[in-house]
Amino acid sequence: MPKVAPTILTLTTDFGTDDFYVGTMKGSMLRHCPGSSLIDITHAVPRHDVLFGAIMLERAIAAFPPGTIHLAVVDPGVGTSRRMVIARWPGLGQTAVCPDNGLLTWAWRRHGPAEVWELSWRPARASSVFHGRDIMGPAAAMLAAGTPIEQIAERVDDPILLDVAPLSDVGQSGEIIHIDRFGNATTNVTQELSASIASVSVAGKDVGPVRRTYGDVATGEPLALIGSSGLVEIAVREGSAAEVFSLQVGDVVELLARRL
């Protein structure tokens, strides 16, 4: 018989790696799907930063093969009446399990609306402050083991989405949605719009047209370019744009459209 590849489960959290949280969550998942392959996307999401987590989740969904299950736990409302949900993108073959607090937003905006269920399954015992280990992690593993969604969840059509979306028109202002460890500032301006942009400005500084790569400017010079996520980024070659311009998530990015 041909060997069946293990189901892939990705993990994105704000747990860090100093404590037992990640390890014990993995243990609870392996109880329900011992043959699964657990892949860490990141556990360094800033504490309670749902937008950051949403962007990490979207990047995982874009990268992995069909059939992957993604678990994202950035859950400042743990233990409250907030829902936990399962989202499925049939065209991509991707499924996500997460709290219903906006973590689905960026995947929803970039890959289209998903089918969504509220997770109704509960174990006999669960901590009121660690639903990642006791509820969502096991649920993701149960799906990986072949449990139908309908057995553990009920269909809903109103997931919570954050007020952020890809820019649709060069005539509008963009915004910074993410800053990575290199100090590169990702915007909500898509690659598809870049051909219509004459120059990009941030923090009152014109950083010029959208370029191809960091090497298009001298060391220490700022630039705009298309990052690996297909979005315009503000960067400084071999430096940190976030530090040079004191940038933060939510800062406005001005675009000058090309003349026709």
Contacts in CASP RR format, 6 or more apart in sequence:
PFRMAT RR
TARGET T0000
AUTHOR 0000-0000-0000
METHOD contacts of the structure
MODEL  1
MPKVAPTILTLTTDFGTDDFYVGTMKGSMLRHCPGSSLIDITHAVPRHDV
LFGAIMLERAIAAFPPGTIHLAVVDPGVGTSRRMVIARWPGLGQTAVCPD
NGLLTWAWRRHGPAEVWELSWRPARASSVFHGRDIMGPAAAMLAAGTPIE
QIAERVDDPILLDVAPLSDVGQSGEIIHIDRFGNATTNVTQELSASIASV
SVAGKDVGPVRRTYGDVATGEPLALIGSSGLVEIAVREGSAAEVFSLQVG
DVVELLARRL
6 35 0 8 1.000
6 36 0 8 1.000
6 37 0 8 1.000
7 33 0 8 1.000
7 35 0 8 1.000
7 36 0 8 1.000
7 37 0 8 1.000
7 67 0 8 1.000
7 68 0 8 1.000
7 69 0 8 1.000
7 144 0 8 1.000
7 145 0 8 1.000
8 36 0 8 1.000
8 37 0 8 1.000
8 39 0 8 1.000
8 64 0 8 1.000
8 65 0 8 1.000
8 67 0 8 1.000
8 68 0 8 1.000
8 69 0 8 1.000
9 29 0 8 1.000
9 33 0 8 1.000
9 36 0 8 1.000
9 37 0 8 1.000
9 38 0 8 1.000
9 39 0 8 1.000
9 68 0 8 1.000
9 69 0 8 1.000
9 70 0 8 1.000
9 71 0 8 1.000
9 140 0 8 1.000
9 141 0 8 1.000
9 144 0 8 1.000
10 38 0 8 1.000
10 39 0 8 1.000
10 40 0 8 1.000
10 41 0 8 1.000
10 60 0 8 1.000
10 64 0 8 1.000
10 68 0 8 1.000
10 69 0 8 1.000
10 70 0 8 1.000
10 71 0 8 1.000
11 22 0 8 1.000
11 25 0 8 1.000
11 26 0 8 1.000
11 38 0 8 1.000
11 39 0 8 1.000
11 40 0 8 1.000
11 41 0 8 1.000
11 43 0 8 1.000
11 71 0 8 1.000
11 72 0 8 1.000
11 73 0 8 1.000
12 41 0 8 1.000
12 42 0 8 1.000
12 43 0 8 1.000
12 45 0 8 1.000
12 53 0 8 1.000
12 56 0 8 1.000
12 57 0 8 1.000
12 60 0 8 1.000
12 70 0 8 1.000
12 71 0 8 1.000
12 72 0 8 1.000
12 73 0 8 1.000
12 74 0 8 1.000
13 21 0 8 1.000
13 22 0 8 1.000
13 25 0 8 1.000
13 42 0 8 1.000
13 43 0 8 1.000
13 45 0 8 1.000
13 72 0 8 1.000
13 73 0 8 1.000
13 74 0 8 1.000
14 43 0 8 1.000
14 44 0 8 1.000
14 45 0 8 1.000
14 46 0 8 1.000
14 47 0 8 1.000
14 48 0 8 1.000
14 49 0 8 1.000
14 53 0 8 1.000
14 73 0 8 1.000
14 74 0 8 1.000
15 21 0 8 1.000
15 22 0 8 1.000
15 25 0 8 1.000
15 43 0 8 1.000
15 73 0 8 1.000
16 22 0 8 1.000
16 43 0 8 1.000
16 44 0 8 1.000
17 43 0 8 1.000
21 130 0 8 1.000
21 133 0 8 1.000
22 40 0 8 1.000
22 43 0 8 1.000
24 133 0 8 1.000
25 73 0 8 1.000
25 132 0 8 1.000
25 133 0 8 1.000
25 137 0 8 1.000
26 38 0 8 1.000
28 133 0 8 1.000
28 134 0 8 1.000
28 137 0 8 1.000
28 138 0 8 1.000
28 141 0 8 1.000
29 36 0 8 1.000
29 38 0 8 1.000
29 71 0 8 1.000
29 137 0 8 1.000
29 138 0 8 1.000
29 140 0 8 1.000
29 141 0 8 1.000
30 36 0 8 1.000
30 38 0 8 1.000
30 141 0 8 1.000
31 138 0 8 1.000
31 141 0 8 1.000
32 138 0 8 1.000
32 141 0 8 1.000
32 142 0 8 1.000
32 144 0 8 1.000
32 145 0 8 1.000
33 141 0 8 1.000
33 142 0 8 1.000
33 144 0 8 1.000
33 145 0 8 1.000
36 141 0 8 1.000
36 144 0 8 1.000
36 145 0 8 1.000
39 64 0 8 1.000
41 56 0 8 1.000
41 57 0 8 1.000
41 59 0 8 1.000
41 60 0 8 1.000
41 70 0 8 1.000
42 56 0 8 1.000
45 52 0 8 1.000
45 53 0 8 1.000
45 56 0 8 1.000
45 74 0 8 1.000
46 52 0 8 1.000
48 74 0 8 1.000
48 76 0 8 1.000
49 74 0 8 1.000
50 74 0 8 1.000
50 76 0 8 1.000
50 101 0 8 1.000
50 102 0 8 1.000
50 103 0 8 1.000
50 162 0 8 1.000
51 105 0 8 1.000
51 106 0 8 1.000
51 162 0 8 1.000
51 164 0 8 1.000
51 177 0 8 1.000
51 178 0 8 1.000
51 249 0 8 1.000
52 74 0 8 1.000
52 178 0 8 1.000
53 72 0 8 1.000
53 74 0 8 1.000
53 103 0 8 1.000
54 72 0 8 1.000
54 102 0 8 1.000
54 103 0 8 1.000
54 104 0 8 1.000
54 105 0 8 1.000
54 106 0 8 1.000
54 107 0 8 1.000
54 162 0 8 1.000
55 106 0 8 1.000
55 177 0 8 1.000
55 178 0 8 1.000
55 186 0 8 1.000
56 72 0 8 1.000
57 70 0 8 1.000
57 72 0 8 1.000
57 96 0 8 1.000
57 98 0 8 1.000
57 103 0 8 1.000
57 104 0 8 1.000
57 106 0 8 1.000
57 107 0 8 1.000
58 106 0 8 1.000
58 107 0 8 1.000
58 110 0 8 1.000
58 111 0 8 1.000
59 229 0 8 1.000
60 68 0 8 1.000
60 70 0 8 1.000
61 68 0 8 1.000
61 70 0 8 1.000
61 89 0 8 1.000
61 92 0 8 1.000
61 94 0 8 1.000
61 96 0 8 1.000
61 107 0 8 1.000
61 111 0 8 1.000
62 110 0 8 1.000
62 111 0 8 1.000
62 229 0 8 1.000
64 70 0 8 1.000
64 94 0 8 1.000
66 92 0 8 1.000
66 93 0 8 1.000
66 94 0 8 1.000
67 93 0 8 1.000
67 94 0 8 1.000
67 95 0 8 1.000
68 93 0 8 1.000
68 94 0 8 1.000
68 95 0 8 1.000
69 95 0 8 1.000
69 96 0 8 1.000
69 97 0 8 1.000
69 140 0 8 1.000
69 141 0 8 1.000
69 143 0 8 1.000
69 144 0 8 1.000
70 94 0 8 1.000
70 95 0 8 1.000
70 96 0 8 1.000
70 97 0 8 1.000
70 140 0 8 1.000
71 96 0 8 1.000
71 97 0 8 1.000
71 98 0 8 1.000
71 132 0 8 1.000
71 136 0 8 1.000
71 137 0 8 1.000
71 140 0 8 1.000
72 96 0 8 1.000
72 97 0 8 1.000
72 98 0 8 1.000
72 103 0 8 1.000
73 98 0 8 1.000
73 99 0 8 1.000
73 131 0 8 1.000
73 132 0 8 1.000
73 136 0 8 1.000
73 137 0 8 1.000
74 98 0 8 1.000
74 99 0 8 1.000
74 101 0 8 1.000
74 103 0 8 1.000
75 82 0 8 1.000
75 99 0 8 1.000
75 101 0 8 1.000
75 131 0 8 1.000
75 132 0 8 1.000
76 101 0 8 1.000
77 99 0 8 1.000
77 101 0 8 1.000
78 99 0 8 1.000
78 128 0 8 1.000
78 129 0 8 1.000
78 130 0 8 1.000
78 131 0 8 1.000
79 128 0 8 1.000
79 129 0 8 1.000
79 131 0 8 1.000
82 99 0 8 1.000
82 100 0 8 1.000
82 101 0 8 1.000
83 99 0 8 1.000
83 100 0 8 1.000
83 118 0 8 1.000
83 119 0 8 1.000
83 156 0 8 1.000
84 97 0 8 1.000
84 98 0 8 1.000
84 99 0 8 1.000
84 100 0 8 1.000
84 118 0 8 1.000
84 119 0 8 1.000
84 131 0 8 1.000
84 135 0 8 1.000
84 136 0 8 1.000
84 139 0 8 1.000
85 97 0 8 1.000
85 98 0 8 1.000
85 99 0 8 1.000
85 100 0 8 1.000
85 104 0 8 1.000
85 116 0 8 1.000
85 117 0 8 1.000
85 118 0 8 1.000
85 119 0 8 1.000
85 153 0 8 1.000
85 156 0 8 1.000
85 159 0 8 1.000
86 95 0 8 1.000
86 96 0 8 1.000
86 97 0 8 1.000
86 116 0 8 1.000
86 117 0 8 1.000
86 119 0 8 1.000
86 139 0 8 1.000
86 143 0 8 1.000
86 149 0 8 1.000
86 152 0 8 1.000
86 153 0 8 1.000
87 95 0 8 1.000
87 96 0 8 1.000
87 97 0 8 1.000
87 98 0 8 1.000
87 104 0 8 1.000
87 107 0 8 1.000
87 108 0 8 1.000
87 114 0 8 1.000
87 115 0 8 1.000
87 116 0 8 1.000
87 117 0 8 1.000
87 159 0 8 1.000
88 94 0 8 1.000
88 95 0 8 1.000
88 96 0 8 1.000
88 114 0 8 1.000
88 115 0 8 1.000
88 116 0 8 1.000
88 117 0 8 1.000
88 149 0 8 1.000
89 95 0 8 1.000
89 107 0 8 1.000
89 111 0 8 1.000
89 112 0 8 1.000
89 114 0 8 1.000
89 115 0 8 1.000
90 115 0 8 1.000
92 111 0 8 1.000
94 111 0 8 1.000
95 143 0 8 1.000
95 149 0 8 1.000
96 103 0 8 1.000
96 104 0 8 1.000
96 107 0 8 1.000
96 114 0 8 1.000
97 119 0 8 1.000
97 136 0 8 1.000
97 137 0 8 1.000
97 139 0 8 1.000
97 140 0 8 1.000
97 143 0 8 1.000
98 104 0 8 1.000
98 136 0 8 1.000
99 131 0 8 1.000
99 136 0 8 1.000
100 118 0 8 1.000
100 159 0 8 1.000
100 160 0 8 1.000
101 160 0 8 1.000
102 159 0 8 1.000
102 160 0 8 1.000
102 161 0 8 1.000
102 162 0 8 1.000
104 114 0 8 1.000
104 116 0 8 1.000
104 159 0 8 1.000
104 160 0 8 1.000
104 161 0 8 1.000
105 161 0 8 1.000
105 162 0 8 1.000
105 164 0 8 1.000
106 164 0 8 1.000
106 177 0 8 1.000
107 114 0 8 1.000
108 114 0 8 1.000
108 159 0 8 1.000
108 161 0 8 1.000
109 161 0 8 1.000
109 164 0 8 1.000
109 165 0 8 1.000
109 166 0 8 1.000
110 166 0 8 1.000
114 159 0 8 1.000
115 155 0 8 1.000
116 155 0 8 1.000
116 156 0 8 1.000
116 157 0 8 1.000
116 159 0 8 1.000
117 149 0 8 1.000
117 150 0 8 1.000
117 153 0 8 1.000
117 154 0 8 1.000
117 155 0 8 1.000
117 156 0 8 1.000
118 153 0 8 1.000
118 154 0 8 1.000
118 155 0 8 1.000
118 156 0 8 1.000
119 135 0 8 1.000
119 136 0 8 1.000
119 139 0 8 1.000
119 152 0 8 1.000
119 153 0 8 1.000
120 152 0 8 1.000
120 153 0 8 1.000
120 154 0 8 1.000
121 135 0 8 1.000
121 139 0 8 1.000
121 142 0 8 1.000
121 151 0 8 1.000
121 152 0 8 1.000
121 153 0 8 1.000
122 135 0 8 1.000
123 134 0 8 1.000
123 135 0 8 1.000
123 138 0 8 1.000
125 134 0 8 1.000
126 134 0 8 1.000
126 135 0 8 1.000
127 133 0 8 1.000
127 134 0 8 1.000
139 152 0 8 1.000
139 153 0 8 1.000
142 152 0 8 1.000
143 149 0 8 1.000
143 152 0 8 1.000
164 175 0 8 1.000
164 177 0 8 1.000
164 188 0 8 1.000
165 188 0 8 1.000
166 188 0 8 1.000
166 189 0 8 1.000
166 190 0 8 1.000
166 231 0 8 1.000
167 174 0 8 1.000
167 187 0 8 1.000
167 188 0 8 1.000
167 189 0 8 1.000
167 190 0 8 1.000
167 193 0 8 1.000
169 193 0 8 1.000
170 193 0 8 1.000
170 196 0 8 1.000
170 197 0 8 1.000
170 255 0 8 1.000
170 257 0 8 1.000
171 255 0 8 1.000
171 257 0 8 1.000
172 255 0 8 1.000
173 252 0 8 1.000
173 253 0 8 1.000
173 254 0 8 1.000
173 255 0 8 1.000
174 187 0 8 1.000
174 188 0 8 1.000
174 189 0 8 1.000
174 252 0 8 1.000
174 253 0 8 1.000
174 254 0 8 1.000
174 255 0 8 1.000
175 187 0 8 1.000
175 188 0 8 1.000
175 250 0 8 1.000
175 251 0 8 1.000
175 252 0 8 1.000
175 253 0 8 1.000
176 185 0 8 1.000
176 186 0 8 1.000
176 187 0 8 1.000
176 202 0 8 1.000
176 234 0 8 1.000
176 247 0 8 1.000
176 248 0 8 1.000
176 249 0 8 1.000
176 250 0 8 1.000
176 251 0 8 1.000
176 253 0 8 1.000
177 186 0 8 1.000
177 187 0 8 1.000
177 188 0 8 1.000
177 249 0 8 1.000
177 250 0 8 1.000
178 185 0 8 1.000
178 186 0 8 1.000
178 249 0 8 1.000
179 185 0 8 1.000
179 186 0 8 1.000
179 242 0 8 1.000
179 247 0 8 1.000
179 248 0 8 1.000
179 249 0 8 1.000
180 186 0 8 1.000
182 235 0 8 1.000
182 239 0 8 1.000
182 240 0 8 1.000
183 235 0 8 1.000
183 236 0 8 1.000
183 239 0 8 1.000
183 240 0 8 1.000
183 241 0 8 1.000
183 242 0 8 1.000
183 243 0 8 1.000
183 247 0 8 1.000
184 227 0 8 1.000
184 233 0 8 1.000
184 234 0 8 1.000
184 235 0 8 1.000
184 240 0 8 1.000
184 241 0 8 1.000
184 242 0 8 1.000
185 202 0 8 1.000
185 233 0 8 1.000
185 234 0 8 1.000
185 235 0 8 1.000
185 241 0 8 1.000
185 242 0 8 1.000
185 245 0 8 1.000
185 247 0 8 1.000
185 251 0 8 1.000
186 227 0 8 1.000
186 229 0 8 1.000
186 231 0 8 1.000
186 232 0 8 1.000
186 233 0 8 1.000
187 231 0 8 1.000
187 232 0 8 1.000
187 233 0 8 1.000
187 234 0 8 1.000
187 253 0 8 1.000
188 231 0 8 1.000
189 197 0 8 1.000
189 200 0 8 1.000
189 231 0 8 1.000
189 232 0 8 1.000
189 253 0 8 1.000
189 255 0 8 1.000
190 230 0 8 1.000
190 231 0 8 1.000
190 232 0 8 1.000
191 226 0 8 1.000
191 230 0 8 1.000
191 231 0 8 1.000
191 232 0 8 1.000
193 232 0 8 1.000
193 255 0 8 1.000
194 210 0 8 1.000
194 226 0 8 1.000
194 232 0 8 1.000
195 258 0 8 1.000
196 257 0 8 1.000
196 258 0 8 1.000
197 209 0 8 1.000
197 210 0 8 1.000
197 224 0 8 1.000
197 232 0 8 1.000
197 255 0 8 1.000
197 256 0 8 1.000
197 257 0 8 1.000
197 258 0 8 1.000
198 209 0 8 1.000
198 256 0 8 1.000
198 257 0 8 1.000
198 258 0 8 1.000
198 259 0 8 1.000
199 206 0 8 1.000
199 207 0 8 1.000
199 208 0 8 1.000
199 209 0 8 1.000
199 255 0 8 1.000
199 256 0 8 1.000
200 206 0 8 1.000
200 207 0 8 1.000
200 208 0 8 1.000
200 209 0 8 1.000
200 210 0 8 1.000
200 224 0 8 1.000
200 232 0 8 1.000
200 234 0 8 1.000
200 253 0 8 1.000
200 254 0 8 1.000
200 255 0 8 1.000
200 256 0 8 1.000
201 207 0 8 1.000
201 253 0 8 1.000
201 254 0 8 1.000
201 255 0 8 1.000
201 256 0 8 1.000
202 234 0 8 1.000
202 241 0 8 1.000
202 245 0 8 1.000
202 247 0 8 1.000
202 251 0 8 1.000
202 252 0 8 1.000
202 253 0 8 1.000
202 254 0 8 1.000
203 245 0 8 1.000
203 246 0 8 1.000
203 247 0 8 1.000
203 251 0 8 1.000
204 254 0 8 1.000
205 222 0 8 1.000
205 245 0 8 1.000
207 222 0 8 1.000
207 223 0 8 1.000
207 224 0 8 1.000
207 234 0 8 1.000
208 223 0 8 1.000
208 224 0 8 1.000
209 224 0 8 1.000
210 224 0 8 1.000
210 225 0 8 1.000
210 226 0 8 1.000
210 232 0 8 1.000
211 217 0 8 1.000
211 223 0 8 1.000
211 224 0 8 1.000
211 225 0 8 1.000
212 225 0 8 1.000
212 226 0 8 1.000
213 225 0 8 1.000
214 223 0 8 1.000
214 225 0 8 1.000
214 235 0 8 1.000
214 237 0 8 1.000
214 238 0 8 1.000
215 237 0 8 1.000
216 223 0 8 1.000
216 225 0 8 1.000
217 223 0 8 1.000
217 237 0 8 1.000
218 237 0 8 1.000
219 237 0 8 1.000
219 238 0 8 1.000
220 236 0 8 1.000
220 237 0 8 1.000
220 238 0 8 1.000
220 239 0 8 1.000
221 236 0 8 1.000
221 237 0 8 1.000
222 234 0 8 1.000
222 235 0 8 1.000
222 236 0 8 1.000
222 241 0 8 1.000
222 244 0 8 1.000
222 245 0 8 1.000
223 234 0 8 1.000
223 235 0 8 1.000
223 236 0 8 1.000
223 237 0 8 1.000
224 232 0 8 1.000
224 233 0 8 1.000
224 234 0 8 1.000
224 235 0 8 1.000
225 232 0 8 1.000
225 233 0 8 1.000
225 235 0 8 1.000
226 232 0 8 1.000
226 233 0 8 1.000
227 233 0 8 1.000
232 253 0 8 1.000
234 241 0 8 1.000
234 245 0 8 1.000
234 247 0 8 1.000
234 253 0 8 1.000
235 241 0 8 1.000
236 244 0 8 1.000
241 247 0 8 1.000
242 248 0 8 1.000
END
